[in-house]
Amino acid sequence: MKQIESYTAHKQDGILLNANEVSDNINEALKKDIKALIDTIDFNRYPDNDCLELRKAYGKYIQFNEEQILCGNGSDQMLDLIMSYYLSSGKTLYTLSPDFGMYDYYASRYDARILKFPCEKDGSFDVDQFIKMGKKNHVDFIIFSNPNNPTGHYLKNEDMLRIVEAFKDIPFVDDEAYIEFAQESMLPYINQYEHFYITRTLSKVFGLASIRTGFLIGNQKNIETLSKIKVPYSLNTLSQKIAVHALNYIEDALKRVKPICCDRDELLKQKFKGIELIPSHANFILVYSSNISLLKQLFEDSHIVIRTYPDKDYVRITIGNKEENQKVFEVLKQFEKEIL
């Protein structure tokens, strides 16, 4: 039996700061819309397999034609789709270390090799050396998240373009799950490079993690090809309709960005003995400590669920609401007292 890298799902009890969700629920106006649309659904019928209404709505948001967009059951399914097309036994996926664990999971499903370029502690990396290592190993597929998960490091477009230019002949996926918290997207360059793709999601700043809706954006020819191998009816009717309605409230969703970033930056200004907080361009921070076991235990004792990593000296903490962030601050101060 093939060896598949497992992925651990997130806990759902306690103060949830482990999955980079936004802490506030959708607004009351959108809730009202959702309640009303329930009566319009023919529950005895299959969903629109083409997700046409949703693709048009999301296309309007990102200013792309629907022919260049695929919708699926979260951006995870879009990652699975594109990897299933390009990867197989003997092929090499090239990514960063650390990065999103699902890349390993999907690559292993298709018996692909995984090559990782090591990042610095803050998530930064030498772009020239990244290109050099990829060329030397004749990689077949490139993917990484930008901003990076879990470091929060953000690579500017000028550096992204250097990588795209260096690997024009192989597929490169830019995972922009957290792009709304960053400065600029690579969307304007989609049509300039034949094998360049971007994945997006409604699970983060839009606050719609529960409906599992994600997107793959690429040039029209490649999207048409990939649409032929997409699992039929993969995105249910309710998720499609909720997503369409949510895209009428884009401004409300984007209003979350500034306060989250301000709270993140305020926490990053703090100094704690025995702890290093890594600057971030996303809605989370990476926290290093030489006594990571104690730090994890203190969060557990406070019923705050954070993202932990086996055999690593860091944890990832989502930026929550004011009350949740205050509790995080209190745990970090308690840690400081414990080690003195």
Secondary structure, DSSP 8 states (H G I E B T S, - for coil): ------------SSEEESS---SS---HHHHHHHHHHGGG--TTS---TT-HHHHHHHHHHHT--GGGEEEEEHHHHHHHHHHHHH--TT-EEEEEES--THHHHHHHHTT-EEEEEE--TTS---HHHHHHHHHHTT-SEEEEESS-TTT-----HHHHHHHHHHTTTS-EEEE-TTGGGSS--SGGGGGGSTTEEEEEESSSTT--GGG-EEEEE--HHHHHHHHTTS-TT-S-HHHHHHHHHHGGGHHHHHTTHHHHHHHHHHHHH---TT-EEE--SSSEEEEE-TTHHHHHHHHHHTTEEEEE-TT-SEEEEE---HHHHHHHHHHHHHHHHHH-
